[in-house]
């Protein structure tokens, strides 16, 4: 079986498992508790760090920072720093990140169809 790690795949694994390499590569990019939700949240607009943190209630600063860095390292999001005091940092999807949106949308549709939906609350 293909072993996924933080460092990617060695050439032997790629050659021996070409048929499932694409699946493993994509899974490696979006694996992480919040990565798919971050991608989904950035699909409409670029966002500031605090907006993402507020959207992901209860996520620790360290966990969020780690996942954002991994997405940036994989070329899925970009991080723009504006030279202000305090610095303004904006996260947005790259073109590569936008190519993941159909996958995220299919995950959303699958969950809506097969998952237990929360009941709507009356105000």
N, CA, C and O atoms as CSV, one atom per row, in Angstrom:
chain,resi,resn,atom,element,x,y,z
A,1,UNK,N,N,0.849,-1.183,0.000
A,1,UNK,CA,C,0.000,0.000,0.000
A,1,UNK,C,C,0.886,1.235,0.000
A,1,UNK,O,O,2.020,1.199,0.477
A,2,UNK,N,N,0.373,2.294,-0.524
A,2,UNK,CA,C,1.111,3.548,-0.589
A,2,UNK,C,C,1.199,4.145,0.796
A,2,UNK,O,O,0.195,4.247,1.502
A,3,UNK,N,N,2.380,4.535,1.180
A,3,UNK,CA,C,2.557,5.182,2.468
A,3,UNK,C,C,2.630,6.684,2.235
A,3,UNK,O,O,3.434,7.163,1.435
A,4,UNK,N,N,1.789,7.409,2.936
A,4,UNK,CA,C,1.742,8.860,2.820
A,4,UNK,C,C,2.480,9.442,4.009
A,4,UNK,O,O,2.261,9.025,5.146
A,5,UNK,N,N,3.348,10.398,3.752
A,5,UNK,CA,C,4.052,11.048,4.841
A,5,UNK,C,C,4.189,12.527,4.534
A,5,UNK,O,O,3.842,12.971,3.440
A,6,UNK,N,N,4.688,13.287,5.483
A,6,UNK,CA,C,4.828,14.730,5.319
A,6,UNK,C,C,5.813,15.106,4.223
A,6,UNK,O,O,5.789,16.229,3.720
A,7,UNK,N,N,6.675,14.171,3.854
A,7,UNK,CA,C,7.734,14.478,2.901
A,7,UNK,C,C,7.377,14.058,1.479
A,7,UNK,O,O,8.217,14.146,0.584
A,8,UNK,N,N,6.168,13.611,1.263
A,8,UNK,CA,C,5.753,13.209,-0.068
A,8,UNK,C,C,6.001,11.737,-0.317
A,8,UNK,O,O,5.916,10.924,0.604
A,9,UNK,N,N,6.302,11.394,-1.538
A,9,UNK,CA,C,6.446,10.011,-1.955
A,9,UNK,C,C,7.796,9.829,-2.614
A,9,UNK,O,O,8.249,10.698,-3.359
A,10,UNK,N,N,8.446,8.699,-2.344
A,10,UNK,CA,C,9.700,8.458,-3.045
A,10,UNK,C,C,9.392,7.886,-4.434
A,10,UNK,O,O,8.278,7.428,-4.688
A,11,UNK,N,N,10.365,7.917,-5.312
A,11,UNK,CA,C,10.158,7.511,-6.705
A,11,UNK,C,C,9.679,6.065,-6.821
A,11,UNK,O,O,8.870,5.751,-7.694
A,12,UNK,N,N,10.173,5.181,-5.946
A,12,UNK,CA,C,9.782,3.777,-5.998
A,12,UNK,C,C,8.283,3.623,-5.758
A,12,UNK,O,O,7.618,2.856,-6.454
A,13,UNK,N,N,7.752,4.347,-4.781
A,13,UNK,CA,C,6.320,4.275,-4.488
A,13,UNK,C,C,5.518,4.782,-5.676
A,13,UNK,O,O,4.507,4.184,-6.042
A,14,UNK,N,N,5.959,5.879,-6.281
A,14,UNK,CA,C,5.240,6.440,-7.428
A,14,UNK,C,C,5.224,5.439,-8.578
A,14,UNK,O,O,4.186,5.234,-9.206
A,15,UNK,N,N,6.357,4.819,-8.856
A,15,UNK,CA,C,6.446,3.871,-9.965
A,15,UNK,C,C,5.632,2.608,-9.700
A,15,UNK,O,O,4.990,2.094,-10.616
A,16,UNK,N,N,5.644,2.099,-8.475
A,16,UNK,CA,C,4.947,0.857,-8.156
A,16,UNK,C,C,3.433,1.028,-8.027
A,16,UNK,O,O,2.687,0.061,-8.182
A,17,UNK,N,N,2.980,2.237,-7.749
A,17,UNK,CA,C,1.547,2.455,-7.496
A,17,UNK,C,C,0.999,3.609,-8.325
A,17,UNK,O,O,0.254,4.446,-7.815
A,18,UNK,N,N,1.363,3.654,-9.588
A,18,UNK,CA,C,0.898,4.737,-10.461
A,18,UNK,C,C,-0.623,4.843,-10.497
A,18,UNK,O,O,-1.167,5.942,-10.607
A,19,UNK,N,N,-1.305,3.715,-10.405
A,19,UNK,CA,C,-2.761,3.712,-10.523
A,19,UNK,C,C,-3.457,4.439,-9.378
A,19,UNK,O,O,-4.551,4.970,-9.573
A,20,UNK,N,N,-2.863,4.480,-8.202
A,20,UNK,CA,C,-3.513,5.174,-7.082
A,20,UNK,C,C,-2.711,6.376,-6.585
A,20,UNK,O,O,-3.080,6.998,-5.589
A,21,UNK,N,N,-1.632,6.698,-7.263
A,21,UNK,CA,C,-0.806,7.829,-6.829
A,21,UNK,C,C,-1.614,9.120,-6.766
A,21,UNK,O,O,-1.481,9.880,-5.807
A,22,UNK,N,N,-2.443,9.380,-7.761
A,22,UNK,CA,C,-3.228,10.619,-7.785
A,22,UNK,C,C,-4.151,10.749,-6.588
A,22,UNK,O,O,-4.311,11.832,-6.025
A,23,UNK,N,N,-4.758,9.632,-6.206
A,23,UNK,CA,C,-5.639,9.642,-5.041
A,23,UNK,C,C,-4.828,9.925,-3.781
A,23,UNK,O,O,-5.218,10.747,-2.951
A,24,UNK,N,N,-3.701,9.238,-3.648
A,24,UNK,CA,C,-2.861,9.416,-2.461
A,24,UNK,C,C,-2.304,10.834,-2.396
A,24,UNK,O,O,-2.231,11.419,-1.315
A,25,UNK,N,N,-1.912,11.389,-3.536
A,25,UNK,CA,C,-1.385,12.755,-3.575
A,25,UNK,C,C,-2.451,13.751,-3.117
A,25,UNK,O,O,-2.186,14.621,-2.287
A,26,UNK,N,N,-3.650,13.613,-3.664
A,26,UNK,CA,C,-4.737,14.528,-3.295
A,26,UNK,C,C,-5.101,14.371,-1.834
A,26,UNK,O,O,-5.317,15.362,-1.136
A,27,UNK,N,N,-5.171,13.140,-1.364
A,27,UNK,CA,C,-5.483,12.898,0.050
A,27,UNK,C,C,-4.425,13.530,0.941
A,27,UNK,O,O,-4.749,14.097,1.984
A,28,UNK,N,N,-3.178,13.437,0.542
A,28,UNK,CA,C,-2.092,14.022,1.322
A,28,UNK,C,C,-2.264,15.538,1.445
A,28,UNK,O,O,-1.966,16.112,2.493
A,29,UNK,N,N,-2.737,16.181,0.393
A,29,UNK,CA,C,-2.927,17.633,0.417
A,29,UNK,C,C,-4.088,18.024,1.328
A,29,UNK,O,O,-3.955,18.953,2.125
A,30,UNK,N,N,-5.217,17.337,1.226
A,30,UNK,CA,C,-6.399,17.775,1.987
A,30,UNK,C,C,-6.559,17.063,3.314
A,30,UNK,O,O,-7.500,17.346,4.056
A,31,UNK,N,N,-5.643,16.128,3.633
A,31,UNK,CA,C,-5.763,15.470,4.929
A,31,UNK,C,C,-5.363,16.446,6.018
A,31,UNK,O,O,-4.437,17.238,5.848
A,32,UNK,N,N,-6.036,16.386,7.083
A,32,UNK,CA,C,-5.867,17.335,8.176
A,32,UNK,C,C,-7.258,17.737,8.616
A,32,UNK,O,O,-8.174,17.858,7.803
A,33,UNK,N,N,-7.399,17.935,9.872
A,33,UNK,CA,C,-8.732,18.159,10.429
A,33,UNK,C,C,-9.474,19.347,9.810
A,33,UNK,O,O,-10.695,19.305,9.657
A,34,UNK,N,N,-8.744,20.396,9.457
A,34,UNK,CA,C,-9.419,21.618,9.018
A,34,UNK,C,C,-9.138,22.009,7.573
A,34,UNK,O,O,-9.750,22.954,7.076
A,35,UNK,N,N,-8.243,21.326,6.887
A,35,UNK,CA,C,-7.822,21.770,5.565
A,35,UNK,C,C,-8.964,21.887,4.566
A,35,UNK,O,O,-9.078,22.896,3.871
A,36,UNK,N,N,-9.812,20.863,4.489
A,36,UNK,CA,C,-10.911,20.941,3.528
A,36,UNK,C,C,-11.883,22.064,3.887
A,36,UNK,O,O,-12.463,22.685,2.997
A,37,UNK,N,N,-12.067,22.329,5.180
A,37,UNK,CA,C,-12.948,23.426,5.587
A,37,UNK,C,C,-12.329,24.788,5.272
A,37,UNK,O,O,-13.039,25.726,4.908
A,38,UNK,N,N,-11.012,24.895,5.412
A,38,UNK,CA,C,-10.312,26.142,5.062
A,38,UNK,C,C,-10.463,26.408,3.571
A,38,UNK,O,O,-10.770,27.528,3.162
A,39,UNK,N,N,-10.248,25.381,2.765
A,39,UNK,CA,C,-10.391,25.535,1.313
A,39,UNK,C,C,-11.813,25.972,0.972
A,39,UNK,O,O,-12.012,26.897,0.184
A,40,UNK,N,N,-12.806,25.302,1.572
A,40,UNK,CA,C,-14.200,25.654,1.320
A,40,UNK,C,C,-14.478,27.105,1.720
A,40,UNK,O,O,-15.151,27.833,0.989
A,41,UNK,N,N,-13.965,27.523,2.871
A,41,UNK,CA,C,-14.220,28.874,3.380
A,41,UNK,C,C,-13.569,29.942,2.495
A,41,UNK,O,O,-14.084,31.057,2.400
A,42,UNK,N,N,-12.471,29.624,1.859
A,42,UNK,CA,C,-11.772,30.581,1.003
A,42,UNK,C,C,-12.300,30.589,-0.428
A,42,UNK,O,O,-11.826,31.374,-1.249
A,43,UNK,N,N,-13.277,29.731,-0.746
A,43,UNK,CA,C,-13.715,29.642,-2.138
A,43,UNK,C,C,-14.422,30.904,-2.627
A,43,UNK,O,O,-14.369,31.214,-3.817
A,44,UNK,N,N,-15.070,31.623,-1.748
A,44,UNK,CA,C,-15.787,32.839,-2.151
A,44,UNK,C,C,-14.935,34.104,-2.043
A,44,UNK,O,O,-14.981,34.975,-2.912
A,45,UNK,N,N,-14.159,34.188,-0.964
A,45,UNK,CA,C,-13.390,35.412,-0.696
A,45,UNK,C,C,-12.063,35.078,-0.038
A,45,UNK,O,O,-11.918,34.046,0.617
A,46,UNK,N,N,-11.101,35.965,-0.222
A,46,UNK,CA,C,-9.878,35.892,0.568
A,46,UNK,C,C,-10.248,36.297,1.994
A,46,UNK,O,O,-11.172,37.081,2.207
A,47,UNK,N,N,-9.515,35.752,2.964
A,47,UNK,CA,C,-9.865,36.010,4.363
A,47,UNK,C,C,-8.627,36.309,5.200
A,47,UNK,O,O,-7.515,35.889,4.881
A,48,UNK,N,N,-8.855,37.041,6.267
A,48,UNK,CA,C,-7.814,37.295,7.252
A,48,UNK,C,C,-7.748,36.114,8.219
A,48,UNK,O,O,-8.702,35.348,8.353
A,49,UNK,N,N,-6.609,35.985,8.883
A,49,UNK,CA,C,-6.380,34.890,9.820
A,49,UNK,C,C,-7.501,34.813,10.857
A,49,UNK,O,O,-8.043,33.736,11.104
A,50,UNK,N,N,-7.849,35.945,11.461
A,50,UNK,CA,C,-8.868,35.940,12.523
A,50,UNK,C,C,-10.244,35.525,12.011
A,50,UNK,O,O,-11.028,34.934,12.754
A,51,UNK,N,N,-10.545,35.830,10.745
A,51,UNK,CA,C,-11.816,35.384,10.172
A,51,UNK,C,C,-11.847,33.863,10.065
A,51,UNK,O,O,-12.859,33.231,10.370
A,52,UNK,N,N,-10.729,33.282,9.630
A,52,UNK,CA,C,-10.641,31.825,9.514
A,52,UNK,C,C,-10.737,31.191,10.894
A,52,UNK,O,O,-11.434,30.193,11.075
A,53,UNK,N,N,-10.039,31.768,11.866
A,53,UNK,CA,C,-10.052,31.236,13.235
A,53,UNK,C,C,-11.457,31.302,13.826
A,53,UNK,O,O,-11.888,30.369,14.503
A,54,UNK,N,N,-12.162,32.379,13.581
A,54,UNK,CA,C,-13.526,32.517,14.095
A,54,UNK,C,C,-14.463,31.502,13.428
A,54,UNK,O,O,-15.333,30.927,14.082
A,55,UNK,N,N,-14.277,31.290,12.131
A,55,UNK,CA,C,-15.091,30.322,11.398
A,55,UNK,C,C,-14.890,28.910,11.953
A,55,UNK,O,O,-15.844,28.140,12.066
A,56,UNK,N,N,-13.656,28.581,12.292
A,56,UNK,CA,C,-13.330,27.253,12.822
A,56,UNK,C,C,-13.322,27.302,14.341
A,56,UNK,O,O,-12.272,27.144,14.963
A,57,UNK,N,N,-14.472,27.517,14.935
A,57,UNK,CA,C,-14.594,27.651,16.384
A,57,UNK,C,C,-13.787,26.592,17.118
A,57,UNK,O,O,-13.857,25.409,16.785
A,58,UNK,N,N,-13.034,27.008,18.097
A,58,UNK,CA,C,-12.338,26.081,18.959
A,58,UNK,C,C,-10.993,25.584,18.456
A,58,UNK,O,O,-10.300,24.874,19.185
A,59,UNK,N,N,-10.597,25.933,17.229
A,59,UNK,CA,C,-9.292,25.496,16.730
A,59,UNK,C,C,-8.204,26.277,17.454
A,59,UNK,O,O,-8.335,27.480,17.678
A,60,UNK,N,N,-7.134,25.585,17.815
A,60,UNK,CA,C,-6.043,26.290,18.485
A,60,UNK,C,C,-5.232,27.073,17.463
A,60,UNK,O,O,-5.214,26.741,16.278
A,61,UNK,N,N,-4.568,28.107,17.934
A,61,UNK,CA,C,-3.741,28.934,17.059
A,61,UNK,C,C,-2.656,28.089,16.400
A,61,UNK,O,O,-2.390,28.240,15.208
A,62,UNK,N,N,-2.034,27.206,17.166
A,62,UNK,CA,C,-0.968,26.362,16.641
A,62,UNK,C,C,-1.447,25.422,15.555
A,62,UNK,O,O,-0.788,25.251,14.529
A,63,UNK,N,N,-2.598,24.813,15.788
A,63,UNK,CA,C,-3.159,23.877,14.807
A,63,UNK,C,C,-3.541,24.599,13.520
A,63,UNK,O,O,-3.244,24.118,12.426
A,64,UNK,N,N,-4.194,25.744,13.644
A,64,UNK,CA,C,-4.585,26.508,12.465
A,64,UNK,C,C,-3.364,26.982,11.688
A,64,UNK,O,O,-3.322,26.865,10.463
A,65,UNK,N,N,-2.381,27.511,12.387
A,65,UNK,CA,C,-1.162,27.989,11.733
A,65,UNK,C,C,-0.476,26.853,10.985
A,65,UNK,O,O,-0.016,27.038,9.859
A,66,UNK,N,N,-0.406,25.681,11.608
A,66,UNK,CA,C,0.229,24.516,10.972
A,66,UNK,C,C,-0.500,24.130,9.688
A,66,UNK,O,O,0.134,23.877,8.664
A,67,UNK,N,N,-1.818,24.084,9.740
A,67,UNK,CA,C,-2.586,23.680,8.563
A,67,UNK,C,C,-2.490,24.724,7.459
A,67,UNK,O,O,-2.401,24.371,6.283
A,68,UNK,N,N,-2.507,26.008,7.820
A,68,UNK,CA,C,-2.347,27.060,6.812
A,68,UNK,C,C,-0.969,26.977,6.160
A,68,UNK,O,O,-0.851,27.133,4.945
A,69,UNK,N,N,0.061,26.738,6.945
A,69,UNK,CA,C,1.413,26.611,6.393
A,69,UNK,C,C,1.521,25.430,5.445
A,69,UNK,O,O,2.133,25.535,4.382
A,70,UNK,N,N,0.926,24.299,5.828
A,70,UNK,CA,C,0.965,23.121,4.964
A,70,UNK,C,C,0.239,23.384,3.653
A,70,UNK,O,O,0.723,22.993,2.592
A,71,UNK,N,N,-0.909,24.037,3.710
A,71,UNK,CA,C,-1.635,24.378,2.486
A,71,UNK,C,C,-0.825,25.352,1.617
A,71,UNK,O,O,-0.835,25.262,0.389
A,72,UNK,N,N,-0.139,26.263,2.267
A,72,UNK,CA,C,0.717,27.203,1.528
A,72,UNK,C,C,1.903,26.464,0.898
A,72,UNK,O,O,2.237,26.704,-0.262
A,73,UNK,N,N,2.529,25.580,1.650
A,73,UNK,CA,C,3.663,24.806,1.128
A,73,UNK,C,C,3.255,23.937,-0.052
A,73,UNK,O,O,4.050,23.717,-0.967
A,74,UNK,N,N,2.013,23.437,-0.038
A,74,UNK,CA,C,1.518,22.603,-1.129
A,74,UNK,C,C,1.008,23.422,-2.313
A,74,UNK,O,O,0.588,22.856,-3.322
A,75,UNK,N,N,1.040,24.755,-2.196
A,75,UNK,CA,C,0.617,25.615,-3.302
A,75,UNK,C,C,-0.881,25.753,-3.435
A,75,UNK,O,O,-1.373,26.124,-4.501
A,76,UNK,N,N,-1.625,25.462,-2.369
A,76,UNK,CA,C,-3.088,25.526,-2.404
A,76,UNK,C,C,-3.596,26.915,-2.026
A,76,UNK,O,O,-4.577,27.393,-2.596
A,77,UNK,N,N,-2.948,27.552,-1.087
A,77,UNK,CA,C,-3.315,28.918,-0.701
A,77,UNK,C,C,-2.078,29.800,-0.799
A,77,UNK,O,O,-0.940,29.332,-0.765
A,78,UNK,N,N,-2.349,31.095,-0.923
A,78,UNK,CA,C,-1.249,32.051,-0.833
A,78,UNK,C,C,-1.504,32.959,0.361
A,78,UNK,O,O,-2.638,33.156,0.797
A,79,UNK,N,N,-0.432,33.490,0.858
A,79,UNK,CA,C,-0.458,34.350,2.042
A,79,UNK,C,C,0.138,35.678,1.634
A,79,UNK,O,O,1.299,35.748,1.230
A,80,UNK,N,N,-0.649,36.727,1.738
A,80,UNK,CA,C,-0.186,38.058,1.381
A,80,UNK,C,C,-0.088,38.904,2.637
A,80,UNK,O,O,-1.052,39.044,3.390
A,81,UNK,N,N,1.094,39.465,2.850
A,81,UNK,CA,C,1.329,40.314,4.021
A,81,UNK,C,C,1.380,41.761,3.556
A,81,UNK,O,O,2.153,42.106,2.662
A,82,UNK,N,N,0.562,42.596,4.159
A,82,UNK,CA,C,0.556,44.023,3.847
A,82,UNK,C,C,1.364,44.751,4.914
A,82,UNK,O,O,1.143,44.548,6.109
A,83,UNK,N,N,2.295,45.593,4.488
A,83,UNK,CA,C,3.176,46.272,5.455
A,83,UNK,C,C,2.463,47.388,6.201
A,83,UNK,O,O,2.619,48.569,5.889
A,84,UNK,N,N,1.690,46.994,7.174
A,84,UNK,CA,C,0.975,47.936,8.031
A,84,UNK,C,C,1.359,47.626,9.468
A,84,UNK,O,O,2.007,46.618,9.751
A,85,UNK,N,N,0.954,48.500,10.363
A,85,UNK,CA,C,1.157,48.232,11.782
A,85,UNK,C,C,-0.216,48.183,12.433
A,85,UNK,O,O,-0.913,49.198,12.438
A,86,UNK,N,N,-0.633,47.055,12.978
A,86,UNK,CA,C,0.006,45.735,12.906
A,86,UNK,C,C,-0.106,45.175,11.490
A,86,UNK,O,O,-0.957,45.624,10.722
A,87,UNK,N,N,0.745,44.194,11.124
A,87,UNK,CA,C,0.715,43.637,9.772
A,87,UNK,C,C,-0.640,43.015,9.445
A,87,UNK,O,O,-1.253,42.353,10.282
A,88,UNK,N,N,-1.090,43.236,8.224
A,88,UNK,CA,C,-2.335,42.654,7.745
A,88,UNK,C,C,-1.970,41.453,6.874
A,88,UNK,O,O,-1.214,41.587,5.912
A,89,UNK,N,N,-2.508,40.278,7.214
A,89,UNK,CA,C,-2.219,39.053,6.476
A,89,UNK,C,C,-3.523,38.516,5.896
A,89,UNK,O,O,-4.507,38.325,6.611
A,90,UNK,N,N,-3.509,38.275,4.577
A,90,UNK,CA,C,-4.688,37.779,3.870
A,90,UNK,C,C,-4.354,36.429,3.240
A,90,UNK,O,O,-3.293,36.254,2.641
A,91,UNK,N,N,-5.279,35.479,3.385
A,91,UNK,CA,C,-5.134,34.158,2.775
A,91,UNK,C,C,-6.146,34.020,1.646
A,91,UNK,O,O,-7.298,34.434,1.774
A,92,UNK,N,N,-5.706,33.441,0.554
A,92,UNK,CA,C,-6.589,33.203,-0.585
A,92,UNK,C,C,-6.169,31.945,-1.327
A,92,UNK,O,O,-5.049,31.459,-1.168
A,93,UNK,N,N,-7.075,31.425,-2.135
A,93,UNK,CA,C,-6.771,30.238,-2.917
A,93,UNK,C,C,-5.905,30.589,-4.125
A,93,UNK,O,O,-6.087,31.635,-4.749
A,94,UNK,N,N,-4.975,29.717,-4.440
A,94,UNK,CA,C,-4.205,29.828,-5.671
A,94,UNK,C,C,-5.016,29.165,-6.787
A,94,UNK,O,O,-6.087,28.614,-6.534
A,95,UNK,N,N,-4.514,29.217,-8.001
A,95,UNK,CA,C,-5.189,28.521,-9.098
A,95,UNK,C,C,-5.237,27.017,-8.810
A,95,UNK,O,O,-6.250,26.366,-9.066
A,96,UNK,N,N,-4.158,26.477,-8.286
A,96,UNK,CA,C,-4.122,25.055,-7.917
A,96,UNK,C,C,-5.176,24.764,-6.851
A,96,UNK,O,O,-5.843,23.731,-6.906
A,97,UNK,N,N,-5.329,25.666,-5.883
A,97,UNK,CA,C,-6.341,25.502,-4.845
A,97,UNK,C,C,-7.742,25.548,-5.412
A,97,UNK,O,O,-8.615,24.798,-4.976
A,98,UNK,N,N,-7.967,26.421,-6.380
A,98,UNK,CA,C,-9.297,26.522,-7.005
A,98,UNK,C,C,-9.649,25.243,-7.762
A,98,UNK,O,O,-10.825,24.908,-7.903
A,99,UNK,N,N,-8.630,24.527,-8.252
A,99,UNK,CA,C,-8.880,23.268,-8.947
A,99,UNK,C,C,-9.376,22.184,-7.997
A,99,UNK,O,O,-9.949,21.191,-8.445
A,100,UNK,N,N,-9.164,22.357,-6.690
A,100,UNK,CA,C,-9.677,21.405,-5.689
A,100,UNK,C,C,-11.154,21.641,-5.362
A,100,UNK,O,O,-11.795,20.772,-4.770
A,101,UNK,N,N,-11.698,22.789,-5.732
A,101,UNK,CA,C,-13.071,23.126,-5.342
A,101,UNK,C,C,-14.111,22.107,-5.798
A,101,UNK,O,O,-15.023,21.806,-5.029
A,102,UNK,N,N,-14.018,21.557,-7.022
A,102,UNK,CA,C,-15.017,20.535,-7.382
A,102,UNK,C,C,-14.977,19.321,-6.448
A,102,UNK,O,O,-16.017,18.720,-6.179
A,103,UNK,N,N,-13.807,18.960,-5.958
A,103,UNK,CA,C,-13.694,17.844,-5.015
A,103,UNK,C,C,-14.374,18.208,-3.693
A,103,UNK,O,O,-15.123,17.415,-3.123
A,104,UNK,N,N,-14.095,19.425,-3.221
A,104,UNK,CA,C,-14.708,19.899,-1.967
A,104,UNK,C,C,-16.225,19.987,-2.127
A,104,UNK,O,O,-16.969,19.621,-1.217
A,105,UNK,N,N,-16.685,20.473,-3.286
A,105,UNK,CA,C,-18.125,20.559,-3.540
A,105,UNK,C,C,-18.769,19.171,-3.574
A,105,UNK,O,O,-19.886,18.995,-3.087
A,106,UNK,N,N,-18.066,18.180,-4.151
A,106,UNK,CA,C,-18.601,16.814,-4.166
A,106,UNK,C,C,-18.657,16.241,-2.756
A,106,UNK,O,O,-19.590,15.511,-2.421
A,107,UNK,N,N,-17.670,16.564,-1.928
A,107,UNK,CA,C,-17.691,16.116,-0.533
A,107,UNK,C,C,-18.896,16.727,0.185
A,107,UNK,O,O,-19.576,16.055,0.961
A,108,UNK,N,N,-19.148,18.010,-0.087
A,108,UNK,CA,C,-20.286,18.684,0.528
A,108,UNK,C,C,-21.600,18.022,0.099
A,108,UNK,O,O,-22.467,17.754,0.932
A,109,UNK,N,N,-21.741,17.762,-1.203
A,109,UNK,CA,C,-22.963,17.150,-1.714
A,109,UNK,C,C,-23.155,15.745,-1.146
A,109,UNK,O,O,-24.268,15.373,-0.774
A,110,UNK,N,N,-22.085,14.971,-1.079
A,110,UNK,CA,C,-22.165,13.620,-0.530
A,110,UNK,C,C,-22.621,13.671,0.923
A,110,UNK,O,O,-23.492,12.903,1.330
A,111,UNK,N,N,-22.032,14.577,1.706
A,111,UNK,CA,C,-22.407,14.708,3.111
A,111,UNK,C,C,-23.846,15.137,3.294
A,111,UNK,O,O,-24.527,14.659,4.202
A,112,UNK,N,N,-24.316,16.033,2.442
A,112,UNK,CA,C,-25.711,16.469,2.532
A,112,UNK,C,C,-26.666,15.330,2.206
A,112,UNK,O,O,-27.728,15.201,2.815
A,113,UNK,N,N,-26.274,14.502,1.235
A,113,UNK,CA,C,-27.144,13.406,0.825
A,113,UNK,C,C,-27.122,12.245,1.816
A,113,UNK,O,O,-28.163,11.649,2.093
A,114,UNK,N,N,-25.963,11.925,2.344
A,114,UNK,CA,C,-25.835,10.713,3.145
A,114,UNK,C,C,-25.626,10.952,4.640
A,114,UNK,O,O,-25.791,10.028,5.436
A,115,UNK,N,N,-25.273,12.144,5.025
A,115,UNK,CA,C,-25.011,12.416,6.432
A,115,UNK,C,C,-26.266,12.826,7.173
A,115,UNK,O,O,-27.284,13.165,6.571
A,116,UNK,N,N,-26.174,12.788,8.476
A,116,UNK,CA,C,-27.281,13.224,9.312
A,116,UNK,C,C,-27.248,14.748,9.363
A,116,UNK,O,O,-26.268,15.340,9.816
A,117,UNK,N,N,-28.301,15.367,8.905
A,117,UNK,CA,C,-28.352,16.821,8.858
A,117,UNK,C,C,-28.893,17.372,10.174
A,117,UNK,O,O,-29.827,16.824,10.759
A,118,UNK,N,N,-28.286,18.466,10.625
A,118,UNK,CA,C,-28.818,19.095,11.850
A,118,UNK,C,C,-30.200,19.686,11.577
A,118,UNK,O,O,-30.492,20.171,10.484
A,119,UNK,N,N,-31.028,19.626,12.601
A,119,UNK,CA,C,-32.360,20.196,12.457
A,119,UNK,C,C,-32.266,21.712,12.489
A,119,UNK,O,O,-31.446,22.286,13.206
A,120,UNK,N,N,-33.125,22.349,11.696
A,120,UNK,CA,C,-33.141,23.817,11.700
A,120,UNK,C,C,-33.773,24.298,12.997
A,120,UNK,O,O,-34.773,23.757,13.471
A,121,UNK,N,N,-33.148,25.342,13.557
A,121,UNK,CA,C,-33.640,25.879,14.808
A,121,UNK,C,C,-34.588,27.018,14.530
A,121,UNK,O,O,-34.359,27.833,13.637
A,122,UNK,N,N,-35.657,27.067,15.303
A,122,UNK,CA,C,-36.608,28.172,15.176
A,122,UNK,C,C,-36.190,29.289,16.106
A,122,UNK,O,O,-35.787,29.044,17.243
A,123,UNK,N,N,-36.284,30.512,15.624
A,123,UNK,CA,C,-35.931,31.684,16.461
A,123,UNK,C,C,-37.145,32.314,17.049
A,123,UNK,O,O,-37.037,33.303,17.774
